[in-house]
Amino acid sequence: MEYRKISLIVDGAREETTIYYDSIKSTINFSMQNGFTKTDESTDHYLCLAKIRQDHPDVIFMCKGAKLNVTPSRMCSQMSGGVIAYELKNGKAATFEDIVQIFDYEENNLAKSLEEQREFYYKWLNSPFDGSEL
């Protein structure tokens, strides 16, 4: 089992937690300083993190996996279990340089839900690309 420290904002106060994740079972064990602990399972860690965020809408998860424009491709999901994803940019195709770890720290442009992230993804997918990556 692997682990990462992530920052949270709970009731306006910052706290750190350690999440434990199992790459084989696609589970995340999440705990908070108030003693709450839970293990969630999904098809990959990105979706598992989304389930945890959905269960705690009052908690801000300060990590790339909660950023509005971060989403894994199918290949990222299959090869990393959803631990890596693309940080998408409007008008630009995703490249190797856009790959991020979902548990890395982030404080800007955080989404409240997976639905918001999916809306961004579909807008990005249907937006014209500038062709500069060709």
GROMACS elastic network, one bead per residue, 0.5 to 0.9 nm:
[ bonds ]
;  ai    aj funct       b0    kb
    1    20     6  0.64577   500
    1    21     6  0.57540   500
    1    23     6  0.72828   500
    1    24     6  0.88635   500
    2    19     6  0.84228   500
    2    20     6  0.56239   500
    2    21     6  0.53590   500
    2    22     6  0.63070   500
    2    23     6  0.77880   500
    3    18     6  0.65417   500
    3    19     6  0.54843   500
    3    21     6  0.59498   500
    3    22     6  0.86311   500
    4    17     6  0.83301   500
    4    18     6  0.55529   500
    4    19     6  0.55281   500
    4    20     6  0.66777   500
    4    21     6  0.83066   500
    4   103     6  0.68490   500
    4   104     6  0.85290   500
    5    16     6  0.65994   500
    5    17     6  0.55517   500
    5    19     6  0.62716   500
    5    20     6  0.88823   500
    5   103     6  0.78884   500
    5   104     6  0.87454   500
    6    15     6  0.85612   500
    6    16     6  0.56982   500
    6    17     6  0.55864   500
    6    18     6  0.62944   500
    6    19     6  0.73749   500
    6    61     6  0.75853   500
    6    62     6  0.67579   500
    6    63     6  0.67340   500
    6   103     6  0.66705   500
    6   104     6  0.74653   500
    6   105     6  0.67772   500
    7    14     6  0.67864   500
    7    15     6  0.57981   500
    7    17     6  0.63981   500
    7    18     6  0.88011   500
    7    60     6  0.84951   500
    7    61     6  0.64999   500
    7    62     6  0.53646   500
    7    63     6  0.73837   500
    7   105     6  0.73225   500
    7   106     6  0.88627   500
    8    13     6  0.80959   500
    8    14     6  0.56163   500
    8    15     6  0.53172   500
    8    16     6  0.60114   500
    8    17     6  0.73875   500
    8    32     6  0.89929   500
    8    59     6  0.66155   500
    8    60     6  0.54703   500
    8    62     6  0.56817   500
    8    63     6  0.86470   500
    9    12     6  0.57226   500
    9    13     6  0.53137   500
    9    15     6  0.62807   500
    9    16     6  0.86852   500
    9    58     6  0.86180   500
    9    59     6  0.57437   500
    9    61     6  0.67912   500
    9    62     6  0.76363   500
   10    13     6  0.52986   500
   10    14     6  0.63013   500
   10    15     6  0.71135   500
   10    58     6  0.70727   500
   10    59     6  0.51240   500
   10    60     6  0.68000   500
   11    14     6  0.83935   500
   11    58     6  0.75118   500
   11    59     6  0.74506   500
   12    59     6  0.89096   500
   15    32     6  0.83118   500
   15    33     6  0.75355   500
   16    32     6  0.81633   500
   16    33     6  0.81282   500
   17    30     6  0.78596   500
   17    31     6  0.66473   500
   17    32     6  0.62024   500
   17    33     6  0.73626   500
   18    29     6  0.86900   500
   18    30     6  0.72908   500
   18    31     6  0.72626   500
   18    32     6  0.85799   500
   19    28     6  0.65885   500
   19    29     6  0.56592   500
   19    30     6  0.51137   500
   19    31     6  0.70277   500
   20    27     6  0.81611   500
   20    28     6  0.56042   500
   20    29     6  0.50568   500
   20    30     6  0.69325   500
   21    25     6  0.85536   500
   21    26     6  0.70514   500
   21    27     6  0.54926   500
   21    29     6  0.62398   500
   21    30     6  0.88135   500
   21    45     6  0.77787   500
   22    25     6  0.55446   500
   22    26     6  0.55374   500
   22    27     6  0.52932   500
   22    28     6  0.66141   500
   22    29     6  0.86611   500
   22    45     6  0.87091   500
   23    26     6  0.51977   500
   23    27     6  0.72324   500
   23    44     6  0.82926   500
   23    45     6  0.78943   500
   23    80     6  0.78860   500
   23    81     6  0.61588   500
   23    82     6  0.89763   500
   23    83     6  0.85885   500
   24    27     6  0.81668   500
   24    81     6  0.79795   500
   25    41     6  0.74709   500
   25    42     6  0.84484   500
   25    43     6  0.85060   500
   25    44     6  0.85840   500
   26    40     6  0.84791   500
   26    41     6  0.57678   500
   26    42     6  0.59522   500
   26    43     6  0.62060   500
   26    44     6  0.51898   500
   26    45     6  0.56655   500
   26    48     6  0.74285   500
   26    81     6  0.67187   500
   26    82     6  0.85775   500
   27    39     6  0.66404   500
   27    40     6  0.55060   500
   27    42     6  0.66723   500
   27    43     6  0.87196   500
   27    44     6  0.78489   500
   27    45     6  0.67966   500
   27    48     6  0.68249   500
   28    38     6  0.82313   500
   28    39     6  0.55212   500
   28    40     6  0.54368   500
   28    41     6  0.65569   500
   28    42     6  0.89290   500
   28    45     6  0.71270   500
   28    48     6  0.67119   500
   28    49     6  0.73774   500
   28    52     6  0.87150   500
   29    37     6  0.71850   500
   29    38     6  0.57470   500
   29    40     6  0.65316   500
   29    41     6  0.89455   500
   30    36     6  0.81698   500
   30    37     6  0.55560   500
   30    38     6  0.54014   500
   30    39     6  0.61089   500
   30    40     6  0.79698   500
   30    52     6  0.79030   500
   31    34     6  0.83279   500
   31    35     6  0.67558   500
   31    36     6  0.54190   500
   31    38     6  0.64148   500
   31    39     6  0.86674   500
   32    35     6  0.56439   500
   32    36     6  0.53047   500
   32    37     6  0.64849   500
   33    36     6  0.72121   500
   34    37     6  0.89898   500
   38    52     6  0.87339   500
   39    52     6  0.88722   500
   40    48     6  0.61590   500
   40    49     6  0.81954   500
   40    51     6  0.74032   500
   40    52     6  0.70921   500
   41    44     6  0.79010   500
   41    45     6  0.80048   500
   41    47     6  0.85551   500
   41    48     6  0.57080   500
   41    51     6  0.85428   500
   42    45     6  0.69052   500
   42    46     6  0.85692   500
   42    47     6  0.60919   500
   42    48     6  0.50021   500
   42    49     6  0.88045   500
   42    51     6  0.81946   500
   43    46     6  0.86149   500
   43    47     6  0.68500   500
   43    48     6  0.74181   500
   43    77     6  0.87167   500
   43    81     6  0.78331   500
   43    82     6  0.85103   500
   44    47     6  0.55840   500
   44    48     6  0.61898   500
   44    49     6  0.87451   500
   44    77     6  0.64254   500
   44    78     6  0.79911   500
   44    80     6  0.84556   500
   44    83     6  0.77973   500
   45    49     6  0.59390   500
   45    50     6  0.83830   500
   45    77     6  0.82433   500
   45    80     6  0.87953   500
   45    81     6  0.59398   500
   45    83     6  0.58378   500
   45   102     6  0.85474   500
   46    49     6  0.52103   500
   46    50     6  0.62830   500
   46    51     6  0.88332   500
   46    65     6  0.63934   500
   46    66     6  0.89512   500
   46    71     6  0.79838   500
   46    72     6  0.75444   500
   46    77     6  0.79854   500
   46    81     6  0.79337   500
   46    83     6  0.63880   500
   46    84     6  0.82180   500
   46    85     6  0.82513   500
   46   102     6  0.70523   500
   47    51     6  0.62519   500
   47    52     6  0.87251   500
   47    82     6  0.76007   500
   47   114     6  0.82741   500
   48    51     6  0.50930   500
   48    52     6  0.64508   500
   48    53     6  0.87215   500
   48    82     6  0.89459   500
   49    52     6  0.50831   500
   49    53     6  0.61908   500
   49    54     6  0.85735   500
   49    65     6  0.73043   500
   49    66     6  0.81963   500
   49   102     6  0.89669   500
   50    53     6  0.50114   500
   50    54     6  0.60710   500
   50    55     6  0.86149   500
   50    65     6  0.79993   500
   50    66     6  0.76648   500
   50   113     6  0.71270   500
   50   114     6  0.58922   500
   51    55     6  0.62210   500
   51    56     6  0.87079   500
   51   114     6  0.84629   500
   52    55     6  0.50942   500
   52    56     6  0.63458   500
   52    57     6  0.88205   500
   53    56     6  0.50623   500
   53    57     6  0.59869   500
   53    58     6  0.86816   500
   53    59     6  0.73632   500
   53    60     6  0.80063   500
   53    61     6  0.73472   500
   53    66     6  0.81878   500
   53   112     6  0.79468   500
   53   113     6  0.70171   500
   53   114     6  0.83716   500
   54    57     6  0.55830   500
   54   112     6  0.83569   500
   54   113     6  0.65030   500
   54   114     6  0.79070   500
   55    58     6  0.88915   500
   56    59     6  0.55147   500
   56    60     6  0.83984   500
   57    60     6  0.75425   500
   57   112     6  0.70461   500
   57   113     6  0.79454   500
   60    66     6  0.84872   500
   60   110     6  0.80602   500
   60   111     6  0.89007   500
   60   112     6  0.78296   500
   61    64     6  0.87924   500
   61    65     6  0.84202   500
   61    66     6  0.63249   500
   61   106     6  0.85583   500
   61   107     6  0.86051   500
   61   110     6  0.80048   500
   62    65     6  0.84107   500
   62    66     6  0.69031   500
   62    67     6  0.81960   500
   62   103     6  0.84751   500
   62   104     6  0.82976   500
   62   105     6  0.58337   500
   62   106     6  0.50639   500
   62   107     6  0.53980   500
   62   108     6  0.83858   500
   62   110     6  0.74452   500
   63    66     6  0.56455   500
   63    67     6  0.68971   500
   63   101     6  0.87962   500
   63   102     6  0.63403   500
   63   103     6  0.52335   500
   63   104     6  0.52711   500
   63   107     6  0.70887   500
   63   110     6  0.82094   500
   64    67     6  0.50694   500
   64    68     6  0.86240   500
   64    69     6  0.89039   500
   64    70     6  0.66607   500
   64    85     6  0.86928   500
   64    87     6  0.81856   500
   64   100     6  0.72196   500
   64   101     6  0.68175   500
   64   103     6  0.59768   500
   64   104     6  0.56157   500
   64   105     6  0.62168   500
   64   106     6  0.53813   500
   64   107     6  0.84287   500
   64   110     6  0.81615   500
   65    68     6  0.84518   500
   65    70     6  0.63014   500
   65    71     6  0.74857   500
   65    83     6  0.85197   500
   65    84     6  0.87337   500
   65    85     6  0.79210   500
   65   100     6  0.88325   500
   65   101     6  0.77077   500
   65   103     6  0.62560   500
   65   104     6  0.79734   500
   65   106     6  0.86846   500
   65   110     6  0.88573   500
   66    69     6  0.86729   500
   66    70     6  0.73582   500
   66   102     6  0.77674   500
   66   103     6  0.88829   500
   66   106     6  0.82117   500
   66   109     6  0.86358   500
   66   110     6  0.55651   500
   66   111     6  0.57232   500
   66   112     6  0.76339   500
   66   113     6  0.77556   500
   66   114     6  0.79621   500
   66   117     6  0.81515   500
   67    70     6  0.54977   500
   67    71     6  0.86107   500
   67    87     6  0.83300   500
   67   102     6  0.88700   500
   67   106     6  0.72846   500
   67   107     6  0.82424   500
   67   108     6  0.73016   500
   67   109     6  0.57114   500
   67   111     6  0.54642   500
   67   112     6  0.88148   500
   67   117     6  0.75097   500
   68    71     6  0.84190   500
   68    87     6  0.88257   500
   68   108     6  0.89391   500
   68   109     6  0.58200   500
   68   110     6  0.54057   500
   68   112     6  0.83062   500
   68   113     6  0.86050   500
   68   114     6  0.84749   500
   68   116     6  0.67211   500
   68   118     6  0.84643   500
   68   120     6  0.67885   500
   68   121     6  0.86602   500
   69    86     6  0.80717   500
   69    87     6  0.56544   500
   69    88     6  0.53210   500
   69    89     6  0.72656   500
   69    90     6  0.89830   500
   69   109     6  0.79623   500
   69   110     6  0.85936   500
   69   111     6  0.84671   500
   69   117     6  0.62225   500
   69   118     6  0.86983   500
   69   120     6  0.62847   500
   69   121     6  0.68844   500
   69   124     6  0.87376   500
   70    85     6  0.63740   500
   70    86     6  0.55058   500
   70    88     6  0.60899   500
   70   100     6  0.82831   500
   70   102     6  0.81582   500
   70   117     6  0.71001   500
   70   120     6  0.89385   500
   70   121     6  0.82031   500
   71    82     6  0.89502   500
   71    84     6  0.86281   500
   71    85     6  0.52597   500
   71    86     6  0.54519   500
   71    87     6  0.67270   500
   71    88     6  0.76216   500
   71   102     6  0.89073   500
   71   117     6  0.73430   500
   71   118     6  0.80344   500
   71   121     6  0.73665   500
   72    75     6  0.77912   500
   72    76     6  0.55253   500
   72    77     6  0.58509   500
   72    82     6  0.63863   500
   72    83     6  0.83633   500
   72    84     6  0.65590   500
   72    86     6  0.55541   500
   72    87     6  0.85471   500
   72    99     6  0.87555   500
   73    76     6  0.50602   500
   73    77     6  0.61351   500
   73    78     6  0.85739   500
   73    82     6  0.86409   500
   73    85     6  0.66460   500
   73    86     6  0.71737   500
   74    77     6  0.50500   500
   74    78     6  0.61180   500
   74    79     6  0.85315   500
   74    82     6  0.87474   500
   75    78     6  0.50681   500
   75    79     6  0.59012   500
   75    80     6  0.82239   500
   76    79     6  0.52691   500
   76    80     6  0.56851   500
   76    81     6  0.72614   500
   76    82     6  0.61512   500
   76    83     6  0.78876   500
   76    84     6  0.60698   500
   76    85     6  0.61135   500
   76    86     6  0.83448   500
   77    80     6  0.55589   500
   77    83     6  0.73028   500
   77    84     6  0.72741   500
   77    85     6  0.75830   500
   78    81     6  0.54545   500
   78    82     6  0.70034   500
   79    82     6  0.77225   500
   79    84     6  0.87989   500
   80    83     6  0.54409   500
   80    84     6  0.61241   500
   80    85     6  0.88882   500
   81    84     6  0.77874   500
   82    85     6  0.67325   500
   82   101     6  0.88944   500
   82   102     6  0.78715   500
   83   100     6  0.84865   500
   83   101     6  0.58131   500
   83   102     6  0.55340   500
   83   103     6  0.74557   500
   84    99     6  0.65365   500
   84   100     6  0.55442   500
   84   102     6  0.57219   500
   84   103     6  0.86949   500
   85    98     6  0.81550   500
   85    99     6  0.55249   500
   85   100     6  0.54980   500
   85   101     6  0.64633   500
   85   102     6  0.65717   500
   86    94     6  0.66898   500
   86    95     6  0.80049   500
   86    96     6  0.83214   500
   86    97     6  0.87281   500
   86    98     6  0.53259   500
   86   100     6  0.60141   500
   86   101     6  0.86906   500
   87    94     6  0.75937   500
   87    98     6  0.52555   500
   87    99     6  0.62707   500
   87   100     6  0.65572   500
   88    92     6  0.75090   500
   88    93     6  0.76523   500
   88    94     6  0.60131   500
   88    95     6  0.89539   500
   88    98     6  0.68850   500
   88    99     6  0.89620   500
   88   121     6  0.79833   500
   88   124     6  0.76375   500
   89    92     6  0.55093   500
   89    93     6  0.75232   500
   89    94     6  0.74659   500
   89    98     6  0.86294   500
   89   124     6  0.76313   500
   90    93     6  0.82533   500
   90   123     6  0.85737   500
   90   124     6  0.57672   500
   90   125     6  0.88941   500
   90   127     6  0.72756   500
   90   128     6  0.85128   500
   90   129     6  0.77613   500
   91   124     6  0.72393   500
   91   127     6  0.63342   500
   91   128     6  0.57872   500
   91   130     6  0.55770   500
   91   131     6  0.83433   500
   92    95     6  0.87523   500
   92   124     6  0.85687   500
   92   128     6  0.83574   500
   92   129     6  0.53319   500
   92   130     6  0.63493   500
   92   131     6  0.74389   500
   92   132     6  0.76603   500
   92   133     6  0.73650   500
   93   125     6  0.89988   500
   93   129     6  0.67148   500
   93   130     6  0.85796   500
   93   131     6  0.81497   500
   93   132     6  0.88599   500
   93   133     6  0.69544   500
   94    97     6  0.79783   500
   94    98     6  0.60706   500
   94    99     6  0.82505   500
   95    98     6  0.53859   500
   95    99     6  0.73274   500
   95   133     6  0.84134   500
   96    99     6  0.56560   500
   97   100     6  0.84216   500
  100   103     6  0.86921   500
  100   104     6  0.75476   500
  101   104     6  0.55048   500
  102   105     6  0.84103   500
  103   106     6  0.87225   500
  106   109     6  0.83613   500
  106   110     6  0.78012   500
  107   110     6  0.67038   500
  110   113     6  0.89739   500
  111   114     6  0.74049   500
  111   115     6  0.87458   500
  111   116     6  0.61497   500
  111   117     6  0.65046   500
  112   115     6  0.83771   500
  112   116     6  0.68808   500
  112   117     6  0.85276   500
  113   116     6  0.53980   500
  113   117     6  0.67342   500
  113   118     6  0.88669   500
  114   118     6  0.61367   500
  114   119     6  0.85995   500
  115   118     6  0.50025   500
  115   119     6  0.61411   500
  115   120     6  0.86530   500
  116   119     6  0.50737   500
  116   120     6  0.63254   500
  116   121     6  0.86540   500
  117   120     6  0.51494   500
  117   121     6  0.62121   500
  117   122     6  0.87955   500
  118   122     6  0.62062   500
  118   123     6  0.85751   500
  119   122     6  0.52831   500
  119   123     6  0.62533   500
  119   124     6  0.85654   500
  120   123     6  0.51388   500
  120   124     6  0.60366   500
  120   125     6  0.84922   500
  121   124     6  0.50003   500
  121   125     6  0.59682   500
  121   126     6  0.85855   500
  122   126     6  0.61499   500
  122   127     6  0.84973   500
  123   126     6  0.52324   500
  123   127     6  0.60098   500
  124   127     6  0.51486   500
  124   128     6  0.82676   500
  124   129     6  0.89884   500
  125   128     6  0.82831   500
  128   131     6  0.88350   500
  129   132     6  0.81536   500
  130   133     6  0.79572   500
  131   134     6  0.56000   500
